[in-house]
Amino acid sequence: MRKYLSFRLLLLLTSFPLFAQSNEWSTQYVTFDDGVNGTGDQTSSVAVVAPNRFVAIVAQSPPSPVLDNLFSLPGNYLVGYWDADSADGRVPSLINKQMKHPDYNTDAQFTDWISGLDEIRLAGAWQLASGKNNYVYVANNDQEHNILVFELTETGVVSTDFRMTTGSENIFAIEVDTAGYVYVIDYEGSDPKTNEVKVFAPIGAPGTTWGDFGGHNDTPATTIDLPPGIYQGLTVSGDGSQLFISATSERSLWKYVGDPENGYTPDNSFQLTLAPDDTIGNGGFGTPSFLGLAFFDDPPTVFAAVDSFIHIGSSGGYPYGRIYQIDANTAVSEDTIDIAEWNFRIAGDYATGSSNGRVGGFASVIDVDVESTEPVLYTQTYYGWAVEKWVFDGVVSVEQIAETIPEVFSLKQNYPNPFNPNTTIEFELQKAEHVTLSVYNVLGRRVATLVNQRLSPGTYKATFDASGFPSGVFFYSLEAGNFKSVKKMVMTK
């Protein structure tokens, strides 16, 4: 235990500021709330099996006091999507045996896992993960705290014959690597326990009992001992060599290295703790921390949901809710998806629901998942009752249109102006400088970064695509060394 406590101390000694850094991420779609494509209630997790094919889990708010009743939910069910967009894609789900779709905003709806005479109801399940064969693994909190395995098909979410008991402790986060090893973490760590993280061999591996009558009781392939605390996130690299844990009570992200057969040890060089000023303002409640996690292999990247856990905003809503993009090797925060800022930019407030297919509203991000081949993210809004798909637009490419060295630095008026929805911005550089070309709305909020790189002398142009914005006045700013210039432009639809 001493090595884990020293590891924990190392992390707590250093805090890292993580702030919104980029406006290059945007929603491709958000499932409509209050309709046939909605999840129907408070949504805590999403697992992606293929592009636009995913399963969400509804975990209705427990009775007060919430944290004392976290695993006693009035409703708990799965909602599947096949070739989804904002308005379409939801498939039938197993709800209380007979129902093909969950009703909207109704308690006492639960998904039943059924295999022959073996039947287990979802109970206190907050998170799920995807694996091979369109399988979805649920960290359930029935009496034996089973990992329940379902399959997403074009015609519905169906039970498989596979489940695995994990013991007597409440479990929260779950992950599956590409070989099929299943990782699950206890919600709460304590000194007497030595197996807060359990790793189970894949379905079908020799000696496993995932689908055996009278089985479902394998000994974990390996375990990890964690210090006392609350843990709400877990992810691994595809090959299982890097494992990351959200130490939620410590506001820290921890890394372990090893493999599921030989075990894991802490990586003391990876240190990441939220700074004290990374907190909620503007009427929000709660203290944000690391929650659900996802891993993308190339380049090795951890995506971390960071928010306060099921705390409702007030006085204008939900001003905090982010996903941090973190280098898995260096612990450097490379980018931020500021969900709350996106909601405000598109909807004009923090609490407009998912009625336009672009914002989920009510930023309350608990979990995140990523496609296996592209850094395309899926997350949820707990109080917005929706799933969001986020894509990276990237920095708009800048084109050099003349190599002649200008006499001065200059920023030209955009053309056309007014414009709809695209406009071109030209600028001249007298000498090589790091150049930032940004666009702001009338409130002074940066809404796009068109250029952020070092450029050689010459004349350049960049394009601003405002198709995701309402009509109005924008300002664009060029910074190059000591030179700075701002101009106004107008978009009319």
N, C-alpha and C positions, 0 to 999 in steps of 0.2 A: 504493500500500500504506500510506502514511503516515496517510491519513485513517481507515483501518480500525484501525490500531494506536492512534490517539488515541481512537477510539470505544471500543475495548476498555479502555483505561486509565480512561476516564470511568466505565465500569461497575464496574470493580474498586475504585474509590475509595469506593463506597457499598454497604453491605450492608443488606438489609432483612429484619427478622424476619418469618417467615411461620409461623403456628402454627394448630393446630386451633381453629376458631372457632364451628362450628355443628353442631348435631345435627339439622338439618332435612332432610338427605339420607338416603335409605334405599334398600336394594336392593328392587326389585320382584321380581326373581328372579335366581338364579344357576344356570347349567346344571349338572346333576348330574355329578359325577366318577364314574369307574368304572361306566359304564353305556352304554346305546345312544345317549344324548344327549350324552355327553362328547366332549371334543376328543381324548382319548386320550393326551395327553402335554403337555409343557411348552409353554405358549401365550404368544406374545410380542406379538400385535397383533390388533386387530379393526377391521373397516370396515363401516359401517352404510349400507345402500342404502334402507331404509324401516323404519318401526317394526317391531321384532321380526324383521327380516330382515337378516342380517349374515353376514360371512365372517370366520373366525378363521384364523390361521396358527400352525402348530406349528413351533417352532425348537428342536429338542432340544439340550441342553447340549453344547457342543463339548468335545473332550478337553482335558486340562490340558497346559500352562498355557492357561486359557480365553481370555484376551485375545489371545494369539498365534495362536489357532485359531478366532477368532470367526466366520469365514466358511467353516469346514470342519465342517459339521454332520452328525451321523450319521443324521438324519432331518429332513425339511422338507416339510410338506404343508399344503394348505388344507382347511378344514372349513366347509361352508355350513349356514346355518339359515334356514328359511322359516316365518314365524308361530311363532316359538319361545316356549317357556317353560322352566321348570326341567327338565321331563321329556321334552319333545317338540320336534320341529322340525328335527332334523338331516337334511340331504338327502345323497344320494350325492355323492362327490367323486372327481375323477380321481386315482387313486393307482396308480402303476406300471402304467398302461394298463388292467389287468384288474380291479383291486379296486374295489368300489363303496363300501366304508367302510374307514377305517383300522382296523387292529387296535389293541388296547389295549396301550400301553407296549411297542412293538416298534420296534427300530431298522430302518434301511434302508427306510423308507417315504418316498417322494417324489412330489410332484405333477408331472406332465408337461404342459407347454403344447405343444399339437400343432395345426398348421395345414398340412394336406396332408402333404408330405414334410418340412416344417419342424418340428423337435422340439427343445424345450429343457426341461431338468429344473430344478426349483427347486434352488438352490444358495446357501447362506448368506443366505437371504432372512429378514429380521427384521420388516419392516413392510409394510403395505399400506394403500391408500386407496380410497375409493369415488368414483364419478362417475355421469354420466347413464347411462340405459339399463341400470341394475343392473350396470354394469361395476365391476370391482375391479382395481386396478392394484397390481402387486407389484414392489418394488425388489429385483430378483434380482442375484445375483453369480456368474453363469456367466462364461465367458471374456470376453464382450463387455458384461457388466453391463447386461443388458436390463431395461427396464420391460416386464413381461409383463401382458397384459390378459385377464381371465377375465370370465365373466358368471354371476351368480347367478340360477338359475331355480327354479321350484317343484319340479322333478324332479332338480336337481343343480347342481353348479358345473362349468361347461363352458368350454373354450378359445374365444377369439375368433380372428380372423385378425390381431390387432393386437399389435405389439411395437415397441420402439424401443431401439436401442443407445445407451449413454451414455458409453462410453470405457473406459479401462483402470483406473479407480479403484474401490475398493469403495464401494458406496452403501448408505445406511441408511434415512433417513426419506424419505417421499413424501407428496405432497398433490395434490389436483385442485380447481381453482376451478369456479364455476358455469358459466363459459364453456367449460370443458374443458381449459384450460391445465394441464399436468402439471409439477409442481415436484419435483425430487429433489436430495438433498444428499449429498455425499461424507461418509463416516464420519470421515475425517481430513483436516484442512486443513494446508497447508504453504506456505512462502514461494514456491517455484517455480511453484505452481499459481495460476491467476487465475480459475478457474471452479468453485469448490467447490459452488455452487448452479447448477443448470441448469434452465431453463424451456423446455418444448417446446410448440409450437402444438398445438391440439386435433386429435383424430382427425377426419378429413374436411375439415380446413381446406385451402384451396388450396395446392398445392405440397408437402403433407405425404406421407410414405411409410409411415405406420403399418401399412397392410395390403398394401403393394406387394411382389410377388415381386422379390427382388433389392434391395429398399429397406431400410426400417427404420433409416435412417441420417441423419435430418434434422439440420441445424445448429440448436442451441438458439436460440429467439427472443431470449433474453437470458441472461446469467450474472451471478453475484455472486462477487466475490473476498473470501474470508474469511482471517483470520490463522491461524497454526498453532493446532491444537487438535482436540478430539474433538467431533463434532456428532451428536446422536441424536434430534433432534426438529425438525419443520418444519410450519408451518401457515400458511394465508392466509385473508384475508377473502373472502367470496363473489365480490366484484368484482375481486379480485387487487390491490387498492390498498395493503393492509397485509400484510406478511410477517413472521413471527416464527420465530426460530431458537433451539433449545436449544444453547447453548454449554456442553456438559456438563462439559468439563474445567475450565471457569471457574465452574461453578455459577451461570450467568447466563442470563437470557432477553433476547434481542436483538430489536429491531424495525427493519424497513426499510420505506420508503414509495416508491411509484412505480407502475409497471404492467408487465406482462410484455412489452410491445412496446418501451417506451422505457427500461426499466431501473429499478434501485432504488438508493436512497441510505440511509445509516443515519439513524434518528431519534434524535438524541442526547438528546432530552428524556425518552425512555423508558429508565429505569434500574432494573433489578431483578436483584439478586444475593442468593442465600441467605445468611443470617447465619451466622457461625461456630457459634453454638449451635443452629442448625437441623440436628441430627445425630441419630445413632442411639444409643440406650441400651438398657438392659434385656437385654443379652446378644446384641444384633444385631451384624452385621458390615457394614463398608463405609461409604462416605460418600454420603449422598443428594445427588442433583442433578436438574436438569431433564432429562426424557427425552421421551417422546412428547407431542404437542400436538394440540389441536383448537380450531377457531374457531366461535363462534356469532355471527350477524350482528346480532341485535336483542334487547337492546343489545349492542354490540361487546364480546365477551368471549373471552378465551383460557382454555382449560382445560388445565392442565399436569400430567402425571404426574410425581411427584417421589418417588424412591426410590433405593436403591443398585442398581446394575445387576447382576443375576444373582449376588447374594451370599446365601448361605443363612444363616438365623438360627440361634441356638442358645440353650440355657438357657431354654426356654419359647417360643422361636420368633421371630416376625417382628413386632417392636414398632413398626415404621415402615413406612409405605406410604400416600401421600396423593395427592389431586388438588387443586391450588389453582385457585380461580376468580379470574381477574385481569382488571381493567378494561383493555381494549385501548388506551385513550387515555391513561390516567393512570398505569398500572403499579401501581395500588393492589390489594392482595389483598383481595377482597371476602368470600370465604368459603373454607372448607376441607372437603373430604370426607376424614375421617380413617378410612381403610379398616381400618387395624390396630385402632383403638379400637372400630370397629363389630364387627369379628370377636370381640374380647374381650367386648364387651357381650352379643352374641347367643349366642356359643358358650362363653364362660367361659375361653377361652384364645386364643392367637394362631395355633394350628396345627391346628385342626380343619378337615377338608376339607369340600367342598361336598356334604354329605349331606342337608341339610334345605332346600335351595333358597333360603336367605337369606344364607349366607356362603360365600365361596370359600376362606377360610382362607389361611394362608401368604402374607400381604400381600407381593406382589412385582409391583408395577404398573410396566409398561414403556411402555404406550401407552393412549390414550383417544380415543374418537370421540363425536360428538354428532349427534342427529337434526337435520335441516335446519330444521324448523319449530318444534321445542320443545326447551328446554334439558334434554333427557333424555340421559344419558350411558351409554356402554357401555365397559367396560374389561375387563381380563383379569387373572388371577392366574397368574404364570408357574409357580410351584411348586404351585399349587392345581389346575392343569390345567382351568381353567374360564373362562367369560365371565360377567361381571356386568353387570346393567342397573340403573342408579341413577336415581331420580326425586327431585325436589324437592317435599317435602311442604309447605314454606312455614311461616311462623309461624302458629300456630293463631290464628284470628281472636278478638279480644276484643270483647265486647259490653257497652255501657253500659246498665245496667238501671235506674238512677235518677240524676237530675241534682241532687238535693238534696245540699248540701254536708255531709258527715259532720262530727261533732265531733272525731274523731280518725282517724288511720290505723289500719287493721286488716286482718288476714288471717283469713278464716273457715275452719272445718273443711270439707274437701271432702265432697261427697255424690254418690252413696251412698258409704259406706265401711264395710266392704270393697266393692270394685267389680269389675266384669268386663264389658267391658274399658275402658269410658269412665267418667269421673267429672268433676264440675263443681267449680271452685274460684272462690269469690267473694272480693273484696277491696274496701276503701273507701279513697278518697284525700281527705284534707282540703284539699289544694291541688295545683296542677299540678306534676307531677314526671316525670322520666324513670323509667319503671317496668320492672323486670326480674322476671319470674316464671319460675323454673327448677325442674326436677325432677331429683333425684339418686337414685342407687341406694345400697345399704347400704355400698358401698365408697367413697362420696363422689364418684363419677364423675357428672358432669352428663350426663343422658340425653335431655333435651328442654328447649328454651327456648320457653315458651308466649307470653310477652309480652316485647318489647324495644323500647319506644317511649315517647314523651312523651304523657301523658294528662292531661286536665283533671280538676278535682275531680268526685267522684261515686262511684257504686257500679258495679262491673264484675264480669263472670264470664268465665271461660275454660274450655275443655274439654281434658282430657288423655286421649288415646287410647293405651292400653297394649297394643294387640293384638299388637304385635311383641315384647313382653317376656315373660319367664317370671313365674310367680307370685312374690310376695314383697313386702317392705317398701320403700316409697319415701319420700323426703322432698321437700317442696316449699318453696321459699324465695321471699319477696317482698322486693325492695329498691326503695325509693322515697325519694330524697333520703337523709336520715339515718335513716329508718325501715327496720328489717329484722326479719323474722319467719320462723320455720321451723316447719312442722308435719309430722306423720307420716301416711301413708296406706298401705293394704294392698290389693293386687290378688290375687284368688283366681280360678283357672280351674276 
